[in-house]
Amino acid sequence: MPTEPAAKTGASPRAAWLVLVASAAFATASPLSRLARPAHPIGVAFGRLALAALVLFLLHPRRVVSAARRLGGRAWSRVALAGGLLAGHFALFQWGLDQTSLPAAASLISLEPLAVVLTAWALFGIEPRRLEKVGVVVATLGALLIARGAGEGEHQLFGDALVLGAVALFGLYVASARAIKDAIEPLAYAPLVYAVAAATLSFTLPFLAERPGAVLWPLPADSLAAIAALGLIPTVVGHTLVQAGARTLSPSLVALVCPGETLGSIAIAMVVWRKPPTIEEAIGGAVILGGAVIAIRAQRHD
C-alpha cells in the first residue's frame, strides 16, 4: 500500500480556526434537523444537499463548469463515488437522528474521528503523530462519556445503528476528498459532490412512504426554513471546510471537528429546549476540549 508523507498543516492558527468554525457550523445540524420535523429525514438530506450545490454553483458558475469540463473519466468516477458516499452519510444520519434521541445521535456522531483517522491510515498510510493519537483518543473518550448520559425517552438502538453507519461512511467520504485533491480545486469540487449526492437521493424520493411525523410535501414554513439553514450552515460552511481541510491538513485534526459538533449540539439543545447537560455530558465536554487542544498542539511537531 503506497504511503503519503505526513500531512503538513501550515500555521497553527489556521488549523485552530478550521476546527472552531467547522465545529460551530456542524453543531447546528442535529438541532436544525429536529426543527425540520415533520419533514421526512431523506427529504431533509436531499433538500440540504440540493440547496448547498445550488448556492456554491451560483457563487462561481464559470469556475465550476470549467473544472467539470477538465475532469477525466477517472476523476469523474471519484467525484461520483464521493457524492454517493455523502448521500449515504446524510441519509443515514438524518434517518438515525429521526429514530433516536438527539443527545445519543450527537454523541455517536463523535466517533467519526476514529473513522476518519483509521480510513486515512488504511488507504493512504498516513499514520497519526503520537500527540494526534492521544488527542483523538481523548476526544473520543469524551464523546463516549457523553453517550453514557443518553438513552432515555426517544433513544432507540435502531437509530443508533443508523448513525453508526453514517459514521463509517463519513470516514470514506473524507478520504475520497484527499484522493482527488490534485484533480480539482475545492470551490469546484464541493458543488459537484453535493449535486451528485442530491441527485442520488432524488431517485429514492418517489419510493419513500409517508408516515405520521414524516412528510415529503407540502411542508410547513418552519420546516422549510430549517432545511434551508441546514443547507447553508452545516453543509455549505461546515462540510465545505472539511473537504478543503481534508486535502492538506492532518486527518486527525480534521476529525476533531466531529467531537466539537457534539459539544456544540448539546449546548444549542440546552439553550433552545432548556435542557441542562447531565454530569456525564458536562465532564465529557471538558474531555473533548482537552483532546482538541492536544491535537492542535501536535500540529507544531513533525
Buried (B, 14 or more C-beta within 10 A) or exposed (E): EEEEEEBEBEEEEBBBEBBBBBBBBBBBBBBBBBBBBBBBBBBBBBBBBBBBBBBBBEEBEEBBEEBBEEBEEEBBEBBBBBBBBBBBBBBBBBBBBBBBBBBBBBBBBBBBBBBBBBBBBEBBEBBBBEBBBBBBBBBBBBBBBBBBBBBEEBBBEEBBBBBBBBBBBBBBBBBBBBBBBEBBBBBBBBBBBBBBBBBBBBEBEEEBEEEEEBBBEEBEEEBBBBBBBBBBBBBBBBBBBBBBBBBBBBBBBBBBBBBBBBBBBBBBBEEEEEEEBBEBBBBBBEBBBBBBBBBBBBBEEE
